[in-house]
Amino acid sequence: MEDRATLRISSQHIANWLHHGIVSKEEVMGVFREMIQFVNDQNKNDKGYVAMKWSEGHGGETCLECKAALELIFKGSESKNGYTEEILHKYRRMAKERDRGGKPRVEGGAKL
């Protein structure tokens, strides 16, 4: 688990690489899908772990945690000074609503 400062640095690195054409959106998405599977496998024996879900338009629902991570990357260059708080707080509110049994209202997330 990364703290906010490390998360800011990580997401800004990838956003910067995208901006300068070092990596493509397709490459980032490919690695992202691999990492979801890796993290889910790594935590499969942890009874408190909730597996991340990914959907590519096949009727499934991508989890809020994945959406937040992608927004940090793909909207990283738009975030004031690269700060993560606005995006993280937005998705935290949505996760709390989801966990209370409500349907989270997506507020202008990253276009996946």
C-alpha positions as protocol buffer text, in pm:
chain_id: "A"
residue {
  index: 1
  type: MET
  ca { x: 0 y: 0 z: 0 }
}
residue {
  index: 2
  type: GLU
  ca { x: 136 y: 336 z: -103 }
}
residue {
  index: 3
  type: ASP
  ca { x: 98 y: 653 z: 98 }
}
residue {
  index: 4
  type: ARG
  ca { x: -33 y: 963 z: -78 }
}
residue {
  index: 5
  type: ALA
  ca { x: 310 y: 1111 z: -147 }
}
residue {
  index: 6
  type: THR
  ca { x: 435 y: 792 z: -311 }
}
residue {
  index: 7
  type: LEU
  ca { x: 107 y: 754 z: -501 }
}
residue {
  index: 8
  type: ARG
  ca { x: 144 y: 1108 z: -634 }
}
residue {
  index: 9
  type: ILE
  ca { x: 497 y: 1037 z: -756 }
}
residue {
  index: 10
  type: SER
  ca { x: 400 y: 704 z: -916 }
}
residue {
  index: 11
  type: SER
  ca { x: 94 y: 836 z: -1097 }
}
residue {
  index: 12
  type: GLN
  ca { x: 277 y: 1150 z: -1213 }
}
residue {
  index: 13
  type: HIS
  ca { x: 562 y: 941 z: -1355 }
}
residue {
  index: 14
  type: ILE
  ca { x: 319 y: 746 z: -1571 }
}
residue {
  index: 15
  type: ALA
  ca { x: 123 y: 1059 z: -1667 }
}
residue {
  index: 16
  type: ASN
  ca { x: 451 y: 1224 z: -1770 }
}
residue {
  index: 17
  type: TRP
  ca { x: 557 y: 920 z: -1975 }
}
residue {
  index: 18
  type: LEU
  ca { x: 221 y: 929 z: -2153 }
}
residue {
  index: 19
  type: HIS
  ca { x: 256 y: 1303 z: -2218 }
}
residue {
  index: 20
  type: HIS
  ca { x: 600 y: 1257 z: -2375 }
}
residue {
  index: 21
  type: GLY
  ca { x: 509 y: 947 z: -2575 }
}
residue {
  index: 22
  type: ILE
  ca { x: 739 y: 714 z: -2384 }
}
residue {
  index: 23
  type: VAL
  ca { x: 449 y: 476 z: -2326 }
}
residue {
  index: 24
  type: SER
  ca { x: 109 y: 447 z: -2491 }
}
residue {
  index: 25
  type: LYS
  ca { x: -232 y: 429 z: -2331 }
}
residue {
  index: 26
  type: GLU
  ca { x: -256 y: 70 z: -2459 }
}
residue {
  index: 27
  type: GLU
  ca { x: 71 y: -24 z: -2287 }
}
residue {
  index: 28
  type: VAL
  ca { x: -41 y: 133 z: -1959 }
}
residue {
  index: 29
  type: MET
  ca { x: -377 y: -45 z: -1976 }
}
residue {
  index: 30
  type: GLY
  ca { x: -208 y: -378 z: -2055 }
}
residue {
  index: 31
  type: VAL
  ca { x: 21 y: -354 z: -1754 }
}
residue {
  index: 32
  type: PHE
  ca { x: -269 y: -234 z: -1540 }
}
residue {
  index: 33
  type: ARG
  ca { x: -472 y: -545 z: -1627 }
}
residue {
  index: 34
  type: GLU
  ca { x: -173 y: -767 z: -1546 }
}
residue {
  index: 35
  type: MET
  ca { x: -119 y: -593 z: -1212 }
}
residue {
  index: 36
  type: ILE
  ca { x: -485 y: -635 z: -1113 }
}
residue {
  index: 37
  type: GLN
  ca { x: -449 y: -1010 z: -1160 }
}
residue {
  index: 38
  type: PHE
  ca { x: -112 y: -1012 z: -980 }
}
residue {
  index: 39
  type: VAL
  ca { x: -245 y: -821 z: -678 }
}
residue {
  index: 40
  type: ASN
  ca { x: -562 y: -1032 z: -664 }
}
residue {
  index: 41
  type: ASP
  ca { x: -355 y: -1352 z: -675 }
}
residue {
  index: 42
  type: GLN
  ca { x: -111 y: -1218 z: -417 }
}
residue {
  index: 43
  type: ASN
  ca { x: -396 y: -1147 z: -173 }
}
residue {
  index: 44
  type: LYS
  ca { x: -624 y: -1444 z: -245 }
}
residue {
  index: 45
  type: ASN
  ca { x: -562 y: -1599 z: 100 }
}
residue {
  index: 46
  type: ASP
  ca { x: -633 y: -1277 z: 289 }
}
residue {
  index: 47
  type: LYS
  ca { x: -988 y: -1313 z: 419 }
}
residue {
  index: 48
  type: GLY
  ca { x: -1032 y: -937 z: 443 }
}
residue {
  index: 49
  type: TYR
  ca { x: -918 y: -865 z: 88 }
}
residue {
  index: 50
  type: VAL
  ca { x: -1181 y: -768 z: -170 }
}
residue {
  index: 51
  type: ALA
  ca { x: -1061 y: -860 z: -517 }
}
residue {
  index: 52
  type: MET
  ca { x: -1042 y: -583 z: -774 }
}
residue {
  index: 53
  type: LYS
  ca { x: -1277 y: -621 z: -1068 }
}
residue {
  index: 54
  type: TRP
  ca { x: -1206 y: -518 z: -1424 }
}
residue {
  index: 55
  type: SER
  ca { x: -1445 y: -496 z: -1715 }
}
residue {
  index: 56
  type: GLU
  ca { x: -1375 y: -399 z: -2072 }
}
residue {
  index: 57
  type: GLY
  ca { x: -1732 y: -336 z: -2174 }
}
residue {
  index: 58
  type: HIS
  ca { x: -1853 y: -695 z: -2139 }
}
residue {
  index: 59
  type: GLY
  ca { x: -2138 y: -615 z: -1905 }
}
residue {
  index: 60
  type: GLY
  ca { x: -1923 y: -623 z: -1593 }
}
residue {
  index: 61
  type: GLU
  ca { x: -1846 y: -340 z: -1356 }
}
residue {
  index: 62
  type: THR
  ca { x: -1496 y: -204 z: -1303 }
}
residue {
  index: 63
  type: CYS
  ca { x: -1433 y: -143 z: -933 }
}
residue {
  index: 64
  type: LEU
  ca { x: -1399 y: 209 z: -799 }
}
residue {
  index: 65
  type: GLU
  ca { x: -1044 y: 138 z: -686 }
}
residue {
  index: 66
  type: CYS
  ca { x: -938 y: 67 z: -1046 }
}
residue {
  index: 67
  type: LYS
  ca { x: -1122 y: 373 z: -1173 }
}
residue {
  index: 68
  type: ALA
  ca { x: -946 y: 593 z: -916 }
}
residue {
  index: 69
  type: ALA
  ca { x: -603 y: 457 z: -1010 }
}
residue {
  index: 70
  type: LEU
  ca { x: -667 y: 514 z: -1380 }
}
residue {
  index: 71
  type: GLU
  ca { x: -796 y: 864 z: -1323 }
}
residue {
  index: 72
  type: LEU
  ca { x: -480 y: 949 z: -1128 }
}
residue {
  index: 73
  type: ILE
  ca { x: -278 y: 839 z: -1432 }
}
residue {
  index: 74
  type: PHE
  ca { x: -485 y: 963 z: -1723 }
}
residue {
  index: 75
  type: LYS
  ca { x: -589 y: 1292 z: -1565 }
}
residue {
  index: 76
  type: GLY
  ca { x: -259 y: 1338 z: -1384 }
}
residue {
  index: 77
  type: SER
  ca { x: -150 y: 1623 z: -1604 }
}
residue {
  index: 78
  type: GLU
  ca { x: -476 y: 1807 z: -1528 }
}
residue {
  index: 79
  type: SER
  ca { x: -445 y: 1778 z: -1148 }
}
residue {
  index: 80
  type: LYS
  ca { x: -319 y: 2096 z: -987 }
}
residue {
  index: 81
  type: ASN
  ca { x: 50 y: 2034 z: -910 }
}
residue {
  index: 82
  type: GLY
  ca { x: -17 y: 1663 z: -951 }
}
residue {
  index: 83
  type: TYR
  ca { x: -200 y: 1642 z: -620 }
}
residue {
  index: 84
  type: THR
  ca { x: -396 y: 1323 z: -563 }
}
residue {
  index: 85
  type: GLU
  ca { x: -631 y: 1438 z: -288 }
}
residue {
  index: 86
  type: GLU
  ca { x: -919 y: 1563 z: -502 }
}
residue {
  index: 87
  type: ILE
  ca { x: -939 y: 1238 z: -699 }
}
residue {
  index: 88
  type: LEU
  ca { x: -882 y: 1015 z: -396 }
}
residue {
  index: 89
  type: HIS
  ca { x: -1143 y: 1196 z: -187 }
}
residue {
  index: 90
  type: LYS
  ca { x: -1399 y: 1178 z: -468 }
}
residue {
  index: 91
  type: TYR
  ca { x: -1357 y: 801 z: -502 }
}
residue {
  index: 92
  type: ARG
  ca { x: -1347 y: 752 z: -124 }
}
residue {
  index: 93
  type: ARG
  ca { x: -1688 y: 921 z: -98 }
}
residue {
  index: 94
  type: MET
  ca { x: -1817 y: 695 z: -374 }
}
residue {
  index: 95
  type: ALA
  ca { x: -1677 y: 384 z: -202 }
}
residue {
  index: 96
  type: LYS
  ca { x: -1843 y: 482 z: 126 }
}
residue {
  index: 97
  type: GLU
  ca { x: -2174 y: 524 z: -53 }
}
residue {
  index: 98
  type: ARG
  ca { x: -2127 y: 186 z: -224 }
}
residue {
  index: 99
  type: ASP
  ca { x: -2041 y: 19 z: 108 }
}
residue {
  index: 100
  type: ARG
  ca { x: -2358 y: 160 z: 265 }
}
residue {
  index: 101
  type: GLY
  ca { x: -2555 y: -13 z: -7 }
}
residue {
  index: 102
  type: GLY
  ca { x: -2616 y: 284 z: -233 }
}
residue {
  index: 103
  type: LYS
  ca { x: -2519 y: 315 z: -596 }
}
residue {
  index: 104
  type: PRO
  ca { x: -2213 y: 541 z: -627 }
}
residue {
  index: 105
  type: ARG
  ca { x: -2262 y: 844 z: -846 }
}
residue {
  index: 106
  type: VAL
  ca { x: -1966 y: 872 z: -1082 }
}
residue {
  index: 107
  type: GLU
  ca { x: -1845 y: 1229 z: -1096 }
}
residue {
  index: 108
  type: GLY
  ca { x: -1658 y: 1280 z: -1423 }
}
residue {
  index: 109
  type: GLY
  ca { x: -1407 y: 997 z: -1391 }
}
residue {
  index: 110
  type: ALA
  ca { x: -1136 y: 907 z: -1638 }
}
residue {
  index: 111
  type: LYS
  ca { x: -1258 y: 789 z: -1975 }
}
residue {
  index: 112
  type: LEU
  ca { x: -1153 y: 424 z: -1990 }
}
